[in-house]
Amino acid sequence: MKVTMDNYQQDLIKKIHEVLVKMNVREETNDKGKESELNSNKRDRRVEHATHQIQNSFDRIHDKIFQFNNILIAAYLVLGTFPSDQPMLKLGWILIPTINLVFLMFLEHRQMEIHRYASTEPDWTNEDGEKYGRMIQFQTLLSFLSFLISIFGLAYLLFKLW
């Protein structure tokens, strides 16, 4: 009878060991799942931060171009009226920075609309994500155009002063 008891105990120990191995595997799988989820959350936070920084950069660049155009408008206005008997520039050239300033206001409005569109991201489909990407690319192109107009305005001013 003692021999059967030992076999029973051995079988019981084997079953307990098998259950413990399965529990360890499940625990390791859960730990890896949690670790993967943490990494995914960190990545999502980095992406969100980077997106916020890009939008912040757009806003700062537009602000700088606004300020620069205001300076250009003042310079064109002064040089278009000074000296009063024979101004250094024709006053009509003030339209370059003025039109660019209006264009920048349009860009700011578009930027607001892009932010508004981005705020609905949880409800997006794949097409909405692609549309957002196209909006950002086009906005970048328009911002660059405004920058080039500003550079042209400065170059013309420097050319006339030289």
C-alpha positions as CSV (number, residue, x, y, z in Angstrom):
1,M,0.0,0.0,0.0
2,K,2.9,2.3,0.7
3,V,4.1,2.0,-2.9
4,T,0.8,3.2,-4.3
5,M,0.8,6.1,-2.0
6,D,4.2,7.2,-3.3
7,N,3.0,6.9,-6.9
8,Y,0.0,9.0,-5.9
9,Q,2.2,11.6,-4.3
10,Q,4.6,11.6,-7.2
11,D,1.7,12.0,-9.7
12,L,0.3,14.8,-7.5
13,I,3.6,16.6,-7.4
14,K,4.0,16.3,-11.2
15,K,0.5,17.8,-11.6
16,I,1.3,20.6,-9.2
17,H,4.6,21.2,-11.1
18,E,2.7,21.3,-14.4
19,V,0.2,23.8,-13.0
20,L,2.9,26.0,-11.6
21,V,4.8,26.0,-14.9
22,K,1.6,27.1,-16.7
23,M,1.0,29.8,-14.1
24,N,4.6,31.0,-14.6
25,V,4.1,31.1,-18.4
26,R,0.9,33.1,-17.9
27,E,2.5,35.5,-15.5
28,E,5.4,36.1,-17.9
29,T,3.0,36.7,-20.7
30,N,1.1,39.2,-18.6
31,D,4.3,40.9,-17.6
32,K,5.4,41.2,-21.3
33,G,1.9,42.4,-22.2
34,K,2.1,45.1,-19.5
35,E,5.6,46.1,-20.6
36,S,4.4,46.3,-24.3
37,E,1.5,48.4,-23.2
38,L,3.8,50.8,-21.3
39,N,6.1,51.1,-24.3
40,S,3.1,51.8,-26.5
41,N,1.8,54.5,-24.1
42,K,5.3,56.1,-24.0
43,R,5.4,56.1,-27.8
44,D,2.0,57.6,-28.0
45,R,3.0,60.4,-25.6
46,R,6.1,61.1,-27.6
47,V,4.1,61.3,-30.8
48,E,1.6,63.6,-29.1
49,H,4.4,65.8,-27.8
50,A,6.1,65.9,-31.2
51,T,2.8,66.9,-32.9
52,H,2.3,69.6,-30.3
53,Q,5.8,70.9,-30.9
54,I,5.3,71.0,-34.7
55,Q,2.1,73.0,-34.2
56,N,3.9,75.2,-31.8
57,S,6.7,75.8,-34.3
58,F,4.3,76.7,-37.0
59,D,2.7,79.3,-34.7
60,R,6.1,80.7,-33.7
61,I,7.3,80.9,-37.3
62,H,4.1,82.7,-38.4
63,D,4.5,85.1,-35.5
64,K,8.1,85.9,-36.6
65,I,7.0,86.4,-40.2
66,F,4.2,88.7,-39.0
67,Q,6.7,90.8,-37.0
68,F,9.1,90.9,-39.9
69,N,6.4,92.0,-42.3
70,N,5.3,94.8,-39.9
71,I,8.9,96.0,-39.9
72,L,8.9,95.8,-43.7
73,I,5.7,97.8,-43.9
74,A,7.2,100.5,-41.7
75,A,10.4,100.6,-43.7
76,Y,8.5,100.8,-47.0
77,L,6.2,103.5,-45.6
78,V,9.1,105.6,-44.3
79,L,11.2,105.2,-47.5
80,G,8.1,105.8,-49.7
81,T,7.6,109.2,-48.0
82,F,11.2,110.3,-47.2
83,P,12.6,112.5,-48.3
84,S,9.3,114.2,-49.2
85,D,10.5,115.9,-52.4
86,Q,11.9,112.6,-53.9
87,P,11.1,109.5,-51.9
88,M,13.6,106.5,-52.1
89,L,10.8,104.1,-53.0
90,K,7.5,104.3,-54.7
91,L,4.8,104.1,-52.1
92,G,3.0,101.4,-54.1
93,W,5.7,98.9,-53.2
94,I,4.2,98.8,-49.7
95,L,1.7,96.4,-51.2
96,I,4.2,93.5,-51.1
97,P,4.5,93.3,-47.3
98,T,0.8,94.4,-46.8
99,I,-0.5,91.6,-49.1
100,N,1.8,89.2,-47.4
101,L,0.4,90.3,-44.0
102,V,-3.1,89.6,-45.2
103,F,-1.9,86.2,-46.6
104,L,-0.4,85.5,-43.1
105,M,-3.8,86.2,-41.5
106,F,-5.3,83.7,-44.0
107,L,-2.6,81.2,-43.0
108,E,-3.4,81.7,-39.3
109,H,-7.1,81.0,-40.0
110,R,-6.1,77.9,-41.9
111,Q,-3.9,76.8,-39.0
112,M,-6.9,77.3,-36.6
113,E,-9.0,75.1,-38.9
114,I,-6.3,72.4,-39.0
115,H,-6.2,72.4,-35.2
116,R,-10.0,72.2,-35.1
117,Y,-9.9,69.3,-37.5
118,A,-7.1,67.6,-35.4
119,S,-9.2,67.8,-32.3
120,T,-11.6,65.3,-33.8
121,E,-8.9,62.7,-34.3
122,P,-10.5,60.0,-32.1
123,D,-13.3,59.8,-34.7
124,W,-11.1,59.6,-37.7
125,T,-11.0,57.0,-40.4
126,N,-7.9,56.3,-42.5
127,E,-9.0,58.8,-45.1
128,D,-9.4,61.5,-42.4
129,G,-5.8,60.8,-41.3
130,E,-4.6,61.1,-44.9
131,K,-6.6,64.3,-45.3
132,Y,-4.9,65.7,-42.2
133,G,-1.5,64.9,-43.6
134,R,-2.3,66.7,-46.9
135,M,-3.6,69.7,-44.9
136,I,-0.3,69.9,-43.0
137,Q,1.8,69.6,-46.2
138,F,-0.2,72.3,-48.0
139,Q,0.0,74.5,-44.9
140,T,3.8,74.1,-44.9
141,L,4.0,75.0,-48.5
142,L,1.9,78.1,-48.0
143,S,4.0,79.1,-45.0
144,F,7.2,78.7,-47.1
145,L,5.6,80.8,-49.8
146,S,4.9,83.6,-47.3
147,F,8.5,83.3,-46.1
148,L,9.8,83.7,-49.7
149,I,7.6,86.7,-50.2
150,S,9.1,88.3,-47.1
151,I,12.6,87.6,-48.3
152,F,11.7,89.1,-51.7
153,G,10.4,92.2,-49.9
154,L,13.6,92.5,-47.9
155,A,15.8,91.9,-51.0
156,Y,13.9,94.6,-53.0
157,L,14.3,97.0,-50.1
158,L,18.0,96.3,-49.8
159,F,18.4,96.6,-53.5
160,K,16.8,100.0,-53.5
161,L,18.9,101.2,-50.6
162,W,22.1,100.1,-52.1
